[in-house]
Amino acid sequence: MFDNLSEKLDKAFHILKGHGKITEINVADTLKEVRRALLDADVNFKIAKEFTNTVKEKAIGQDVLTTLQPGQLLVKLVKDELTELMGGDVAGINLSGNPTVILMSGLQGSGKTTFSGKLANHLKTKRNKKPLLVACDVYRPAAINQLHVVGDQIGVEVYSELGNDNPVEIAQNAVKYAKEKGYNVVIVDTAGRLAVDEEMMTEIANVHRALNPQETLFVVDSMTGQDAVNTAKAFNDRLNFDGVILTKLDGDTRGGAALTIKSVVNKPIKFVGTGEKMEAIDVFYPNRMAERILGMGDVVSLVERAQEQFNEEEARKLQKKIAKNEFGFDDFLTQIQQVKKMGNMKDLVGMIPGASKAMKDVEIEDDAFKHIEAIIYSMTPAERTRPAIIDMKRKNRIAKGAGRKIEEVNQLMKQFDQMSKMMKMMQGPGGKNLMKMMGGMKGMK
């Protein structure tokens, strides 16, 4: 995400390379490029100018700290201002009320229905809630069907009323149903339109008035840039919503919406969607996003995702296997599956400091491990448990069964052997250690 912005900001900071002190001249040149990078990212001109002026005021005349070069100092100042621009502190979600009512709003195509499912899944798995999804898009039967499909996928009930074209009634009935059945969160998916219009605004305002929800969230496609910000303002003027959801942040987004929506509507970004899977939802941390934009990675989020997938008991068992030289391909396959659950590979690489820059020309796909998995699945149970028995005859059979070349099997065997030896010398949670080793497998296509 934000690859173009990150690259242009990096080039801007290179102007200060070799200087011993920040001066008005060299900082002006750098910030001119920073402002240009922000404008290219579809940031409003006024906001971009105010941003660079603030950074300039803080930077001028500052002596370089003993541990910092001028470029590093300016990066820190830009990071701090980016953090403030995107909201400063992380904003939580209000889960008071019995049940908590969350109203989803946004334009058609913003990803509102899908994100309603993601939010329900997040609250169910991470917050131990019992959510109910409510289909209030009475104009598009496909939207109701889509919500039911999403609900089935995550094991969450969907409330809908076929034949009723009154979204206010449906929403009110759904809240009554939730109270009767013991649901403690009600997520109401409303109708969207292709553009802001008075009819749509009046309808959702009526639903909002009738429900008096604890949370009203505006869902916006982050790839629409300044158009998203303008739409957010129109919705906020009518609904006074509580927070923003940015979807499709894993796409080729320029970043304008993420960087400026807070300053325009003065409402925090609460969650972001980072992929198609129901698990692809993250709480929005302005400081972490600023660090990622500046190529610093996001180690904290990476560790948090790893901790969700790798439990301590499994890690202890794995360490015992490694110590006894019993680590096999089945164990490796399990680790691959757990890494895949952490999110799409491009997003994970972006969390590693410096990795995005180092691998900017490398195409990282979600199915990066599929050829490795095919080779392992082509092995017999005995071969997976005891890789040492795999001779040339077995390698040929494995390659044929996987539809891969014998060279690829040899490469995997060699890398697996090297990894097994290195893992014996490693300490700490199995997930974190294996993540380092996975990098060595990227050469397999």
Secondary structure, DSSP 4 states (H G I P E B T S, - for coil): --HHHHHHHHHHHGGGTT-SS--HHHHHHHHHHHHHHHHHTT--HHHHHHHHHHHHHHHTTPPPPTT--HHHHHHHHHHHHHHHHTTSS-------SSSEEEEEEE-TTSSHHHHHHHHHHHHHHHS---EEEEEE--S-HHHHHHHHHHHHHHT--EE--TT---HHHHHHHHHHHHHHHT-SEEEEEE---SS--HHHHHHHHHHHHHH--SEEEEEEEGGGTHHHHHHHHHHHHHH--SEEEEE-TTSS--SHHHHHHHHHH---EEEEE-SSSTT-EEE--HHHHHHHHTT---HHHHHHHHHHH--HHHHHHHHHHHHTT---HHHHHHHHHHHHHT--HHHHHHTSTTHHHHTTTS---TTTTHHHHHHHHTS-HHHHH-GGG--HHHHHHHHHHHT--HHHHHHHHHHHHHHHHHHHT--S-HHHHHHHHHGGGTT--
